[in-house]
Amino acid sequence: MTNQPAADAAHPIRLDVWSDLVSPWGYIAKRRIEAAIHAFERPHEVTVRFRAYEVDPDAPVGERMGVTEYLSRKHGQGDRHVGHMMTVRVSEAAVDDRIRFDWEHAVRANTFNAHRLVALALEMGGPALQSATVERFFSAHFGEGLALDDPEVLQRISAEAGLDERRVASVLADDSYAAEVRADEEAARSLGVTTVPHVVADGGPSLSGIQSVEEYLGLLRSVATVAG
């Protein structure tokens, strides 16, 4: 007699999340995806991989322009009210997501090196360490006004997230994991991604832009149903 697989046999589900470490919507999406996984019937089957995407790849390294001022210049021809209203909209959207945005101190930053360290985290400790690193980088940028292109900042907060300090220093001193970052960005281009966060489930169905917890939960359930 041939054994048949159980109807509820484990089926790993992988979410690939393209986001940037200075994207407030990416920070909110991380919280909502985590909530969706917690509410999912088989949360232990879900793994999340964060993929690199630079929303502002031309940001000068070392520039310390405030985010509100930058948004005002980019979208409002210098009218600070425009940048202020954009940040207010984000803060209001995140009320239920347990995120504190300190817009007064958040600064524009180039995130290429930070993404390289996120790739290091995935290699060193898998999705759990990568998630912890992404979380620490988000909180540093949005909650503490730290510049994610400052090598000293990256060294310190990477260690706080659990990365080996010597490995971090080595990566920051050369071009390690640059190819991984560029590969993520090329994959995003091949998928036609123009807005982040962008979430792909098991290489198939996807959600682009910020979504509700219910939408992310629905994505998980749809993939689980097809797999079953």
N, C-alpha and C positions, 0 to 999 in steps of 0.2 A: 504494500500500500504506500502510495507516494504521499509524503507529508506536504500539506498545503500551508502556505504562510498565513499567520494569524492576520485577521482583518485589521487589527490595530498595531501591526508590527512597526517598529521604529523606522521612521524615514527622516534622515537628517535634512533640514531645511537651511539653506544659506542665503542670508541677505547681504548683498553688496551695496554699500552706502557711499555714494560719491558726495563729498561735502568739503567745505573749507573750514579751517580752524578759526577764521575770523568772520564766519557767516552766522549771524544770530539765528537764522532759520535752521541752519544745520545743528546748532545747539539745542533748539527746541525739538527738532526731529529726533535727536538722540534720546531725549527724555521720553518722547511719545512712543518711539519704537520699543524702548525698554518696558514701558507700561503695557504695550500691546503683547510683548512676549510673556510678561507676567500673567496676563489674562488669558493667554493661549492655553488650550487644553493639554498640550505637550511641550511646555517651554524648554525642557532639557534637550529637545531635538533641534533647537534653533541656534545657529551661530551667526554672528554679525562680523563682517569684514569691512573696515573703513578704507575707502579708496580716495586717492589724492585728487583734488581739483582746486585750482587757484582762481578765485573770483577777481583778484587784482594782481595778476602776475607782474605788472610793471611797477608795482609799489617800490620806491627806492629803499634799499636796505639802510636802516639807521635814521630814516625820517621819523619825526615825532609829532606829526600832525594829528590832532584829535579826530576821532571818527565822525563826530557831529559836523565839524568844520569840513572834513573831506566830503561827506555826503552833500553838504550845502553847496560846495564848489562844483561837484559832479552833476547834481540834479537840480540845483536851484540858482545857478549863476551867482553863487556867493551869498544868497539870502539864507541866513542862519535859521530862519523859521522853518525852511524846508527840511533841513537836516534834523532839527528838533522834532518836527512832526513825524518824520520817518522813525526815529528812535522811540517816540511815544507809542506809535502803532505796534512796534515789536514788543515793547514792555507790556502793553495791554494784552497782546495775544498770548504772552507767556505767564499770565497770572496764575494759571492752574498747573504750571509745569515746574514749580520750585526752582526757578532760576532768578538770580539777582543780576541785573544789568547796571553797571556803573558807567553810564554814558559820559559823565563829566571827565573821567580819567582814561577811558578806552582810547587807544591810539592805533592809527593805521600801521600795518606791518606787512612785510613780505613773508609769506609762509612756506617758501620752498624748503628751507632747512628743517622747519618743524615737521613737514610732511615726511622728510627723510627719516626723522627720528620715530615717527609713527610706524614707518615700515620696519625700522629696527625693532620696535616693540613687538610687532607681529612675529618676527623671526625668533626673538628671545623668549617670548612667553605666550604666544598664540593670541587668540581673540580676547581673552580676559585682560592680559597686560596691555594690548593695543587699546581696548576700551578705556582702561584706567588712564592711559597716557592722553588719549583724546579728551577725556573728561578734565584732566588737569590743565591741559592747554586751553580749553574753552574757558575754564574758571579763571585762569591767569589773565587771559585777554579781556574778558567781559566783566569780571568781578574785581580785579586787582589793578587794572591799568598797566599791565606788564607787556612789554614789546616782544612779540614772538620771533623777531629777527635779531634779538640781542643774544649773542652766544653765551654770555654769563647767565642770563635768564633761562635759556634753554637747558643749560647744564644743570642748573639748580632744580627746576621744576620737573625735568626728566627723572632725576634721582628721587624726587618726592613721589613720582608716579610708580617707581619701582625698577627703573632701568639701571643697569650697571654703569657707574660713573665713568669708568675707563673706556667702555665701549662708546658711550655718548661722546666723550672727548675725541676719540679716534674718528668717529663719523663726522663731527663738526670740523675736523682738521683736513678732511679729504672730500672726495665726491661719492662716498659710499651711499648706496640706495638712491642715487639720482636716477639711475635707469628704471628702478621700480616706480618712482614718482612719474616719470615721463611715460611709462607704459600705462599707468592708470589714466593719465590725461589723454593719451591716444585712444584708449578704450572708450573713454567718455565721448570723444569726438566721433568715433565709429558708430556709437549708439545715438548720435545726434543730441547729446545732452547739452543744453544751453542754460538750464536752471538747476540750482542745487537747493536743497538736497534732492538727490535722485536715487531711488531705491529699486533694486532688481532682485527678484526672488527666484532662486534656482536657475538663473540664466534666462528666465522667461518673462512673466508679467512684471510690470514696473509701475511705480508711482513717482511723478515728478513734481517738485515744489512741496511746500509744507502741507501736511495732511493731519487729520485728526487721529487720535488713538484708535478709534473705530475703523478708520480706513486702513491703517497698518495691520490691525487685527484681521480685517477682512482679507487682506493680501495673504497673510499667513494661512488662513483657513482655506482660501481658494487653492493654494499650492498643495496643502495637505490633502484636500479632497481629490485633486487630480492624481496625486501620488498613490492615494489609497485605491 
